[in-house]
Every structure is written in C-alpha cells, then in structure tokens.
Amino acid sequence: MGDYEKNSKENEIVIIGISGRGEILATELSKAICDISSMKIKLGTLKLDKDNPYHNDITVDLITEDYSQKVVILIDDVLNSGKTLMYASTYFLNTTLIKLSTLVLVDRNHNLFPVKADYVGLSLATTLQEYVTVFLEGDSKGVYLS
C-alpha cells in the first residue's frame, strides 16, 4: 500500500525531500500523486549536512504552519545506516504532526540508527564494501551497485 492509499482521507499531505536526490524523488512522487488523485500536495526541501549533521543546522524551505497538523512524508534516495533520516526526522520533533512517514528509493539494510523506511522502492542485501549509486536524471537514470 503506497502513500496515496494510506493517506487518502487527508485533504493535503506534505512531501519533503532531503536536498539532492531526495528532493528529486519528492518532486516525482508529488507529480505521480497529483496524476492519480485530487489530493493537495505541499512540496518542500530539507537541507542538512549529511556528513556532519551534529554541528550544522537543519533547514526546511517551508514555514511551520505549512506542515503543522499534517501528514509529512520525508524522502531520501538511499537508506544505508539511517543517520541522515534520523537527523532529518529530528527537525520535526517540536511540531505537532498527524503522522511522519519515511520513503527511500533503496534500503541497504545496514541500519545503525533506530529508523526505518515506511516505503521502500528496492531493498538490497549488500555488503558494507559495496556502493549504491543513484542517478535520477539523464541517460544513465537508475540504481547501480558496485
């Protein structure tokens, strides 16, 4: 069951992509939902330093009223250790939401943090030495394992 089915009773949902590929996925998902429903979508971008989220601010290009008391779906491309989704989720801890869900294109199943993806495009059993590359634009569009 996807985002639309689980949230079909909502008048509006907020889709927030983590800057970069999460942002591209969020845009694509919002277009797909708009194609199949009349649900209102508010689209936003969350920015954080993926390498060092502990010491840098997390920002969202929406105001609190845009997502307060709403369903929020937080999107990233690859769930590896869970660090990025964990820190991105903390941004919403001081706001009352109806629900916070997470969506990733690829889940590598190497979680070191207590976070999971509610919606997963592809679940891969990989070794820590393997690398997942995601291209969302251009002729090489796809997910590659190396």
Secondary structure by P-SEA (a helix, b strand, c coil): cccccccccccbbbbbbccaaaaaaaaaaaaaaaacccbbbbbbcccccccccccbbbbbcccccccccbbbbbbbcccccaaaaaaaaaccccccccbbbbbbcccccccccccccccccccccccccbbbbbbccccccccccc
